[in-house]
Amino acid sequence: MEKFDAPVEATTPSLEALQAYSMGGRTRRRKGDADAIPFFKRAIELDPDFALAYAGLSLAYFNLNQAGLAAENATKAYELRDRVSERER
């Protein structure tokens, strides 16, 4: 995002939630999934309807072989699909 100055497509009314979600993505790329989880959880805490944050958390858990938590968060993200933009779907 910073490197290419591209806008983030994520549906949330909370700037703080968006910042936490973005930090989760950066942390995942730089340090790994385990370190990214607290950022995705914080984004969800700030906006419980933030579908992409649930999807990010689901992916992190999946990559850490925590299938139950991955499925739980993927299900929640899917349930919130009507709250996201067409691009996010």
C-alpha positions in Angstrom: 0.0 0.0 0.0 2.7 2.5 1.0 5.0 1.4 -1.7 2.5 1.8 -4.5 0.3 4.5 -2.9 -2.8 2.4 -3.6 -6.0 2.9 -1.7 -7.3 0.3 0.7 -10.6 -1.3 -0.1 -12.1 -2.3 3.2 -15.6 -1.6 4.5 -15.5 -0.2 8.0 -16.7 3.1 9.5 -13.8 3.0 12.0 -10.5 4.6 11.0 -8.9 2.9 14.0 -10.2 -0.5 12.9 -8.8 0.1 9.4 -5.4 1.0 10.8 -5.3 -2.1 13.0 -6.3 -4.3 10.0 -3.6 -2.7 7.9 -1.1 -3.3 10.6 -2.2 -6.9 10.7 -1.5 -7.3 7.0 1.9 -5.6 7.3 2.8 -7.6 10.4 1.8 -10.9 8.7 4.1 -10.1 5.7 7.1 -9.0 7.9 6.9 -11.2 11.0 4.3 -13.9 10.3 0.8 -14.9 11.2 1.1 -15.3 14.9 2.3 -11.7 15.3 -0.5 -10.4 13.1 -3.4 -12.0 15.1 -3.5 -9.3 17.8 -4.0 -6.6 15.2 -6.9 -8.4 13.5 -8.5 -9.0 16.9 -8.1 -5.3 17.7 -9.8 -4.4 14.4 -12.7 -6.7 15.2 -12.9 -5.2 18.7 -13.2 -1.7 17.2 -15.7 -2.8 14.5 -17.4 -6.1 15.2 -18.9 -6.0 11.7 -15.5 -5.7 9.9 -15.7 -8.7 7.5 -12.1 -8.4 6.2 -10.7 -8.4 9.7 -12.4 -11.7 10.3 -11.1 -13.0 7.0 -7.6 -11.9 7.9 -7.8 -13.5 11.3 -9.2 -16.7 9.7 -6.2 -16.9 7.3 -3.8 -16.4 10.1 -5.3 -19.2 12.2 -5.4 -21.4 9.1 -1.7 -20.9 8.4 -1.0 -21.7 12.1 -2.9 -25.0 11.7 -5.7 -23.9 14.0 -8.6 -25.2 11.9 -11.4 -24.6 14.4 -10.5 -20.9 14.9 -10.0 -20.5 11.2 -13.4 -21.9 10.4 -15.1 -19.9 13.1 -13.7 -16.6 11.7 -14.2 -17.5 8.1 -17.9 -18.2 8.9 -18.2 -14.8 10.6 -16.6 -13.1 7.6 -19.0 -14.9 5.3 -22.0 -13.9 7.4 -21.0 -10.3 7.0 -20.6 -10.4 3.2 -23.6 -8.2 2.6 -21.8 -5.3 4.4 -18.8 -5.2 2.1 -18.2 -3.6 -1.3 -18.3 -5.6 -4.5 -14.5 -5.6 -4.8 -14.2 -7.1 -1.3 -16.5 -10.0 -2.2 
